[in-house]
Structure formats: structure tokens, C-alpha cells
Amino acid sequence: MNYRFAWASVLLLAILASTPLQVLGLTNAVILITTRAAQDTAAGSEYFSDEKGPGMASPGDVAMVDLLGNYGYTCRLILDKLLNGAAQGWATTPPGPDTWLVPVNANFTPMLIIESGSSAGADVPIRNTNGIPVMIGEHTDLGDRSNPGSVFMYSNGSQSNDPNQGTTTNLYMKVLNPTHPIMQGIPLDAQGRVKIFRNPYPEENAHVPAGGKSNYEFRWCSIPASNAAPATTVLGVIDGDPSMAVFAVAETNGILAFNAGLGYAATNDARLVHFFANEQGSGGPRRVFSTLTDLGRILFVRAAKWAMGEDLQPYQPVGLVQVALVTPAQIQVSWHGSAEKNYKILGTSNLAGASDFSNWQTVLQDIPGTNGTVSVKLDISRGPQYAFLRIAPMP
């Protein structure tokens, strides 16, 4: 392949990471992602009078569907009040007479339920007894509160919160369990951290009306780590407040925080995941998932795969094999790839600039991967004197 690349010389190749995963277990079913029913669908202050809100969709929930779809999963975005039965008078206890959890066609049985926090805490569907794993980013349902959807991964559930300091100084997660299958191989900085939320894009709020909701918002789904139930393994805490857990898992048949008054069993019949982002349904723009970094998204996907019982291989970065000058006007770029990925090459002439799309431009995409060396040739005969490249796996 010989592709034209408008740069005069290449000084550096920065490699983004990929994640080759061995897929086992139930994978050909449906992932349900619950989203906020209280949008523009009925009368009331949260509906027609909230012109500042996102309207009929929670953008972060849609972004989850899009990302998981890129990894091959069938996802169904469903209103929380449909899944908890409150939207139909004839369905009071899920699954009841409706067929969300027990569909007529067994091929579409849910294999995972994701509750992002776009819902009101009281609207999160009751924890199912069908053996379906749950990922939850709604902080008010992490612990032993009286909400029907509480998962009892922590005691003292009323101590949970969704902090956003309004700055970009607290965007990192401190990793406590780097050897857990979800975390194995994830690159950490010198302080043992992963950056979960990105910085705002330069124009992200450029056209927001006066008094409108910011397009950029990050919110942690957090609760004191010391409240973890016996079944709960805390994987990460907020770097700026290491007392607060933001990423945790609970294995099947583990002992949870118990509340006899609510009649919940002390063990869980499926894996549970507390994941770091809270979609901030109460008055937020609900774009929190869209502020995740590349590694934040990879951790989300790996957590979903773990919840569904898939066998995770340790995360491995793309390996740079060779950058060779073929002719004075052409270079060959080679790296160790995977047949499970396509790749793209991005370029910039300003390495000190923004790390987002406003600075890095796509040079070449849809490069098919292979289990071995992937090579492309780039024409560098025209362009600025200095250029930098990076290679990104897709999705």
C-alpha cells in the first residue's frame, strides 16, 4: 500500500493502545442500557419547562450503545420506568407480564444490564433475580439505601456522592488492584494512576446559550471505600480523595451489605460492577460518558466483558516494530497488530497542542489488522517540516 502523507519529515511515533481480548461465555445476546424516562415525555417541571436539558435522549447512554456496538454487541436502550414496571399500569413487579428480562425469543435474553446514573435513583430498576450481571454508575444505588434498584455493594449507602469539582484537577483514578483481570496490563503513571476523564475540548462550550448547561462535565460515581461489603473488591479510588471508591466489582455468590428490612438476600447471583462515571441525571447535560479518555472507555468495555464472564487477556499496547525511510519521499511504518482490530494513523505538527481531534488529524484509517506485523507506506514529500504520528486501534 502506498498512501500519500502531507508531511516533510517524521520525528516521533506515539502509540495508542489496543486490547486483544479472548472472548468466551455468553456473548450473543442483548445488553440492556437503562436511560432516564423523566425527559420530555409528560407534564411537569422536568419535562417541557427545562429547555436547558438534553431532551429526549441522554447523550452519554447513547454513547455507551455506540461504543459497545463497535465491539460487536447488540444493545437496547430502554427507559428505566419500562424496566421497573412504572410506565405501565399492568406491570408492577418486573418482569411481570412484560418481556424485557424474559423475552419471547430466548436469543434476545439480556446478558448484562447497565445503569448509568442518568435515571433518578428511585427509578433504577430493581436488582434482578434472573442471574443477569449489573453494571451501575448511579451512586445512590451502590449501597444499602432503600431504593428498589440498590445493589448492596456497600454499607452506609447514604454516604455516596457524584463529585465534580468544576475543574480539571481531579481527573485521575488511583488504582488499588492492578492485578485484577480488568486492570491487568493497563498502563499506569508514576503515581499508579489512570486518567479517566479527559480535559474539555477547546470549542466544547463555544456555542452554549447564556445560562445553558455545559457540554463538558465529568462526575465520579463514588462512595467511601471503607464501606465495601465482603464481596466487593475496590479496584480504584479518586486520586484527589483516596477515601472514595469509584471502581469496584463483586463476584457471584459473595456476601453483600444486608438489609433485612428490605428482604434482600445477602449474596448476589450474578457479577456486579460499580463503574466510575455517574451520568448525573439530576439536572446535568448527561454527557459524562463522552468525557471519558480512551483508557476510560477501554476499562468500561473490559468491565462489561468481565461482568458477562468473558475471559480477559492482559491488556497489551500496540508494539512499534519499525519506522523505515523507503525513499527520500516515503516512509514505511510497521507495528505489531491484531486481526481483531482495524487501525488508523493520526498526525500533528504541534506535539504541545491539544490531545484531541482539534490538533490530531486523521492521516489514514481503515487499515486492516493482522496477527503479526502491520505495515503501511506514507508519502512525506509535501507538508510542514516537522510532523508527529500516532497509531490508534479501532474501536
C-alpha positions, 0 to 999 in steps of 0.5 A: 500500500502506498498512501500519500502523507502531507508531511516533510519529515517524521520525528516521533511515533506515539502509540495508542493502545489496543486490547486483544481480548479472548472472548468466551461465555455468553456473548450473543445476546442483548445488553440492556442500557437503562436511560432516564424516562423523566425527559420530555415525555409528560407534564411537569417541571422536568419535562417541557419547562427545562429547555436547558436539558438534553431532551429526549435522549441522554447523550452519554447512554447513547454513547455507551450503545455506540461504543459497545456496538463497535465491539460487536454487541447488540444493545437496547436502550430502554427507559428505566420506568419500562424496566421497573414496571412504572410506565405501565399500569399492568406491570408492577413487579418486573418482569411481570407480564412484560418481556424485557428480562424474559423475552419471547425469543430466548436469543434476545435474553439480556446478558448484562444490564447497565445503569448509568446514573442518568435515571433518578435513583428511585427509578433504577430498576430493581436488582434482578433475580434472573442471574443477569450481571449489573453494571451501575454508575448511579451512586445512590444505588451502590449501597444499602439505601432503600431504593428498589434498584440498590445493589448492596455493594456497600454499607452506609449507602447514604454516604455516596456522592457524584463529585465534580469539582468544576475543574480539571484537577481531579481527573485521575483514578488511583488504582488499588488492584492492578492485578485484577483481570480488568486492570491487568496490563493497563498502563499506569503513571508514576503515581499508579494512576489512570486518567479517566476523564479527559480535559474539555475540548477547546470549542466544547462550550463555544456555542452554549446559550447564556445560562445553558448547561455545559457540554463538558462535565465529568462526575465520579460515581463514588462512595467511601471505600471503607464501606465495601461489603465482603464481596466487593473488591475496590479496584480504584479510588479518586486520586484527589480523595483516596477515601472514595471508591469509584471502581469496584466489582463483586463476584457471584455468590459473595456476601453483600451489605444486608438489609433485612428490612428490605428482604434482600438476600445477602449474596448476589447471583450474578457479577456486579460492577460499580463503574466510575462515571455517574451520568448525573441525571439530576439536572446535568447535560448527561454527557459524562460518558463522552468525557471519558479518555480512551483508557476510560472507555477501554476499562468500561468495555473490559468491565462489561466483558468481565461482568458477562464472564468473558475471559480477559487477556492482559491488556497489551499496547500496540508494539512499534516494530519499525519506522523505515525511510523507503525513499527520500519521499516515503516512509514505511511504518510497521507495528505489531497488530491484531486481526481483531482490530482495524487501525488508523494513523493520526498526525500533528505538527504541534506535539504541545497542542491539544490531545484531541481531534482539534490538533490530531488529524486523521492521516489514514484509517481503515487499515486492516489488522493482522496477527503479526506485523502491520505495515503501511507506506506514507508519502512525506514529500509535501507538508510542514517540516516537522510532523508527529504520528500516532497509531490508534486501534479501532474501536 
